[in-house]
Amino acid sequence: MHPNTMMLVTAALLAPCGAFAAQQRPADLVLLHGRIVTEDSTQPVAQALAVSGDTVVAVGTDAEIRRYAGRKTRVIDLRGAMAMPGFIESHGHFLGLGESKMQLDLTKAAS
């Protein structure tokens, strides 16, 4: 991966490291060796993060986050790339889409 590549990480909630560690369950995803934008003013940038389900459970240094990796954890080496919280937006105009479903479609009617 090119160092300037930006990765988006979908995350619902940032939780303290200790809360997840008490669960004794490996993370689903671990990102290492990156520049993680946390959107947290007390720690605006981190080196690594761990994700379980749809929740970022820990951010910190590579050494701190490696302990969240288990046998089935997907581990990605960012190689210095930036990762930041992001959301996938389908760009649907929901009112327009809903209103279109309320209209009768006769385009395939035989008569």
C-alpha positions in Angstrom: 0.0 0.0 0.0 1.3 3.4 -0.9 2.2 5.6 2.2 -0.1 8.4 1.0 -3.1 6.1 0.7 -6.0 7.2 3.0 -7.9 4.4 4.6 -11.4 4.9 6.0 -12.3 3.1 9.1 -16.0 2.8 9.9 -16.5 3.1 13.7 -19.4 3.5 15.9 -17.7 4.2 19.2 -14.3 4.7 20.7 -13.9 2.8 24.0 -11.1 2.7 26.6 -8.5 0.0 26.2 -9.2 -1.5 29.6 -12.9 -2.1 28.9 -12.1 -4.4 26.0 -9.1 -6.1 27.6 -11.4 -7.3 30.4 -13.4 -9.2 27.8 -10.4 -11.5 26.9 -11.6 -11.6 23.3 -9.3 -10.9 20.3 -10.3 -8.0 18.0 -11.6 -8.7 14.6 -9.3 -6.1 13.0 -6.0 -4.6 14.0 -4.3 -1.7 12.1 -0.6 -1.2 12.8 2.2 1.1 11.7 -0.1 3.9 10.7 -1.1 7.5 11.4 -4.6 7.0 13.0 -6.7 10.2 13.2 -8.7 9.6 16.4 -10.9 12.8 16.5 -10.1 12.8 20.2 -8.5 16.0 21.4 -6.6 14.2 24.2 -4.9 11.9 21.7 -5.4 13.3 18.2 -3.1 10.8 16.4 -2.2 7.2 17.3 0.0 4.5 15.7 -2.5 1.6 15.8 -6.0 0.6 16.5 -8.2 -2.5 17.3 -11.7 -3.0 16.1 -14.3 -5.5 17.3 -17.5 -5.7 15.3 -18.4 -2.2 14.4 -16.6 -0.6 17.4 -13.1 0.7 17.7 -12.1 -0.8 21.0 -8.6 0.6 21.4 -6.1 3.1 19.9 -2.5 3.5 20.9 1.0 2.4 20.0 1.8 -0.8 18.0 3.0 -2.5 21.2 -0.2 -1.6 23.0 -2.5 -2.7 20.2 -0.7 -6.0 19.2 -2.1 -7.6 22.4 -5.6 -7.4 20.8 -4.6 -9.6 17.9 -5.6 -13.3 18.0 -5.3 -16.2 15.6 -8.3 -15.1 13.5 -7.7 -11.3 13.8 -7.2 -9.6 10.4 -4.0 -7.5 10.9 -3.2 -4.8 8.4 0.2 -3.1 8.2 -0.6 0.5 7.1 3.1 1.2 6.4 2.7 4.8 7.5 -0.6 5.4 5.7 -3.3 7.5 7.4 -6.5 6.0 8.6 -9.4 8.0 9.9 -13.0 7.5 11.1 -15.3 7.4 8.1 -18.8 6.5 7.0 -20.1 4.9 3.8 -22.8 7.2 2.5 -25.0 5.7 -0.2 -26.2 9.1 -1.3 -29.9 8.1 -1.5 -32.4 10.9 -1.6 -34.7 9.0 0.8 -37.8 11.2 0.4 -37.6 11.0 -3.4 -36.9 7.3 -3.4 -39.9 6.8 -1.0 -42.2 8.9 -3.1 -41.2 7.1 -6.3 -42.4 3.8 -4.6 -45.9 5.4 -4.1 -46.4 6.0 -7.8 -47.9 3.4 -10.1 -45.4 2.1 -12.7 -47.2 1.2 -15.9 -44.2 1.0 -18.1 -44.5 -2.7 -18.5 -48.3 -2.8 -18.7 -49.6 -4.7 -21.8 -52.7 -2.4 -22.1 
